[in-house]
Amino acid sequence: MLIHQLITQEFPLDENIFYLNHAAVSPWPLRTANAVKEFAEENTRVGARNYLAWQKKEIALRGQLQRLINAPSIDDIALLKNTSEALSVVAEGVNWQPGDNIVSSNEEFPSNRFPWLAQAKKGVEFREVDIATESPEQAVIDACDQNTRLITISSVQFGTGRRVDLEMIGEFCSSNNILFCVDAIQSLGALPFDVQSVNADFVMADAHKWMLGPEGIALFYSKAATRNLLELHQFGWHMVIDIGNYDVKDWQATDTAQRFECGSPNMLGVHAFAASLSLIEEVGMKDISKTIINNVSYLIDNLRKIKGLSFISSVEKSQRSGIVTFNIEGKNMADTHSKLIKNNVICAHRSGGIRFSPHFYTGQNRIDESLNILLSII
Ligand SMILES: Cc1ncc(COP(=O)(O)O)c(C=O)c1O
């Protein structure tokens, strides 16, 4: 099917909606809505009679996620509730020693701050490095010392949209025996990601942003070699080697990433997420990322023409992502945001400015219309 036909079919958004908010919560593709309807329908007719087929769907989803990040094995993929939960699993799992430090950036979303700050109770320092520099990667590396146990960073920052060179940080981590954790929710589904080149130990991302899935189901990747360094804090029937043997009195956690999944899977989410990822795979990450970067570059070029506008995002080409955030001199950005929302330009108020985040299916005419609305209200 031709790409524009596919887009028209899969994104029947209301004509009057200008959706520039994929960095928050994305609309579902039609196939995702259909998968949910079919799953609901099946449940009402035959209950869980086809549970084996559901499990196959769950395995297929792990395979889709494995391919998306080029993980070595399907066993490296766990399905958790959300990004925040996965970050907490890592932060609470490391066997910290007093005096250890964790290095991060000063642009992180709260979910990539609070779990690490909470380790202060164990005498662990959390260092938040200013990355508004020419080389954010070098700034992070320079903040490390012999007591650094872990670096945690977002692949793309939620407010500024700043993209970092993960490979550079990953290489530094692996040659210095430092764990590497990547909050990838603002890039998976928007930009290519190869966990093996990045050399990350842990990667997490919920489905509901660039992967076009539902809220409440997340990828949690853990590298086989370092997975067992994480102490477990949640326990149940689903995480054991002898899964399905409910009579056994003792238990052993499986070595796979499933050791982090204590109980029943989110089967509704599994069906929806698998449908969303099937669209991402059909279009292909190369084309998706190219179109998103083109859309953001188009936005940057046109926003630049607005008098008094300054970018909160780095517009440096190597740091561009699906996010562009800006401020307009003399205008109240909270008010501007409310007016945009009233006019159905769906966007966010972040980092003191307006955040636009178009996806690959966002046509240039929709961007033009959104810019016209912006011009008419400022
Ligand atoms: C960078 C980043 N990390 C984490 C989160 C929170 O994700 P979740 O709701 O899946 O825990 C967000 C949400 O906006 C985010 O932008």
The ligand as an SDF file (V2000), in Angstrom:
LIG
                    3D

 16 16  0  0  0  0  0  0  0  0999 V2000
   11.7630   11.1060   29.3120 C   0  0  0  0  0  0  0  0  0  0  0  0
   10.5740   10.5500   30.0200 C   0  0  0  0  0  0  0  0  0  0  0  0
   10.7540    9.5450   30.9080 N   0  0  0  0  0  0  0  0  0  0  0  0
    9.7060    8.9960   31.5490 C   0  0  0  0  0  0  0  0  0  0  0  0
    8.4320    9.4480   31.3570 C   0  0  0  0  0  0  0  0  0  0  0  0
    7.3160    8.8040   32.1190 C   0  0  0  0  0  0  0  0  0  0  0  0
    6.9490    7.6370   31.4880 O   0  0  0  0  0  0  0  0  0  0  0  0
    5.9180    6.6080   32.1280 P   0  0  0  0  0  0  0  0  0  0  0  0
    4.6400    7.3200   32.3090 O   0  0  0  0  0  0  0  0  0  0  0  0
    5.8770    5.5100   31.1180 O   0  0  0  0  0  0  0  0  0  0  0  0
    6.4740    6.1440   33.4180 O   0  0  0  0  0  0  0  0  0  0  0  0
    8.1980   10.4810   30.4410 C   0  0  0  0  0  0  0  0  0  0  0  0
    6.8240   10.9720   30.2060 C   0  0  0  0  0  0  0  0  0  0  0  0
    6.5890   12.0440   29.6840 O   0  0  0  0  0  0  0  0  0  0  0  0
    9.2990   11.0380   29.7610 C   0  0  0  0  0  0  0  0  0  0  0  0
    9.1390   12.0310   28.8680 O   0  0  0  0  0  0  0  0  0  0  0  0
  1  2  1  0
  2  3  1  0
  2 15  2  0
  3  4  2  0
  4  5  1  0
  5  6  1  0
  5 12  2  0
  6  7  1  0
  7  8  1  0
  8  9  2  0
  8 10  1  0
  8 11  1  0
 12 13  1  0
 12 15  1  0
 13 14  2  0
 15 16  1  0
M  END
$$$$
